[in-house]
Amino acid sequence: MKPMSVKLYNAIVDDFNKITSFSRKSENELRKKYNDLPSSTFGSIMSLLIQRSMKQSYRKSPVISSKYYELYEDLMRDKNKEDVIIKLSDSQGICPALLVRSLLQNVCTQLQAKKYIKDTTLIENKDLAYQVFLAIMNDNQYGPYADIVKQSIGLEYELRLERELRLMNITFSDENILRSRGYDKTPDFKLDVPIAVDGFIVNWVESKAMFGDEDNHSGYVKEQLTCYWNRFGPGLVIYWFGYLETLDSTPEVNNMFILRTKFPCKASITQYKAELL
């Protein structure tokens, strides 16, 4: 997979800015326009854009929460009570699961709300329980089910990387081993013996099961990757779902680390190992 062009990325962002709903249905409709893109790449880009949008627009104010609940009660008086929270989230431009959090603030404590979101059968009001369940199940970005999916994907690609390292007989120390040695911030895998990829020395490998654009990449550079470079030297960052082409021209790339969308092939690594020796 080649890095994504700025033109294509900006087109996705422009189309995203035109949608008014952040439900699973809206995301699937937009996905059809970019069916040439791998589903994982498009889904990751949408996740980044939606989360940034929510950071700017979603507010936890009790006043706003009360307003949402009044709107919810008005809709529940209607004979057609299907997808009430989803319809309300569409009209307010908020992810369904986030709207659920606001609504529950009006009927229970914050601790109870967390339990209700994880298990909607605990909600005594059956109409509310049903609406909350529908909302959570129709949200790809927030809520317990979305969190589990994201965690599972991250673990899946870490295990994939670990398997490839073992198949190539590349020995390493993982996060658990490094933390037992007292390191607080650690890459996914610290190589016991450095390798070379395209002539670049690699001491560690970091797995990112997501798409890399300028915003999230700059955050990782500041919060994680610079720390790895300071402690262990240069390394390799894998954005499994692709990354924006402009990242290859940032100052840290090819100085602190290199970027790839998969782990390099065995033949090239073996060749550069021989050159090092």
HUZIMO-V836915 format. One record per backbone hydrogen bond with DSSP energy under -0.5 kcal/mol. NH is the residue of the N-H (numbers start at 1). CO is the residue of the C=O. Records with the same first field share a line. If there is no record, write none. Layout:
# HUZIMO-V836915
NH: CO  CO
This chain:
# HUZIMO-V836915
4: 243
9: 5
10: 6
11: 7
12: 8
13: 9
14: 10
15: 11
16: 12
17: 13
18: 14  15
19: 15  16
24: 138
27: 23
28: 24
29: 25
30: 26
31: 27
32: 28
33: 29  30
34: 30  31
35: 32
37: 34
42: 38
43: 39
44: 40
45: 41
46: 42
47: 43
48: 44
49: 45
50: 46
51: 47
52: 48
53: 49
54: 50
55: 51
56: 52
57: 53
58: 54
65: 61
66: 62
67: 63
68: 64
69: 65
70: 66
71: 67
72: 68
73: 69
74: 70
75: 71
76: 72
77: 73  74
78: 75
81: 79
84: 81
87: 83
88: 84
89: 85
90: 86
91: 87
92: 88
93: 89
94: 89
99: 95
100: 96
101: 97
102: 98
103: 99
104: 100
105: 101
106: 103
107: 104
108: 104
113: 109
114: 110
115: 111
116: 112
117: 113
118: 114
119: 115
122: 119
123: 120
124: 122
126: 124
129: 125
130: 126
131: 127
132: 128
133: 129
134: 130
135: 131
136: 132
137: 133
138: 134
139: 136
140: 138
147: 143
148: 144
149: 145
150: 146
151: 147
152: 148
153: 149
154: 150
155: 151
156: 152
157: 153
158: 154
159: 155
160: 156
161: 157
162: 158
163: 159
164: 160
165: 161
166: 162
167: 163
168: 164
169: 166
170: 165
171: 169
173: 190
175: 188
178: 174
179: 175
180: 176
181: 177  178
182: 179
183: 178
186: 184
189: 205
190: 173
191: 189  203
192: 171
193: 171
195: 202
197: 200
200: 197
202: 195
203: 234
205: 189
206: 236
208: 206  238
209: 207
210: 208
212: 242
213: 211
217: 213
218: 214
219: 215
220: 216
221: 217
222: 218
223: 219
224: 220
225: 220
226: 221
227: 224
228: 224
229: 225
230: 226
231: 227
232: 228
233: 228  229
235: 256
236: 204
237: 258
238: 206
239: 237  260
240: 208  238
241: 210
242: 239
244: 212
245: 4
247: 244
248: 245
249: 246
250: 247
253: 250
254: 257
255: 252
256: 252
257: 252
258: 235
260: 237
269: 265
270: 266
271: 267
272: 268
273: 269
274: 270
275: 271
276: 272
277: 273
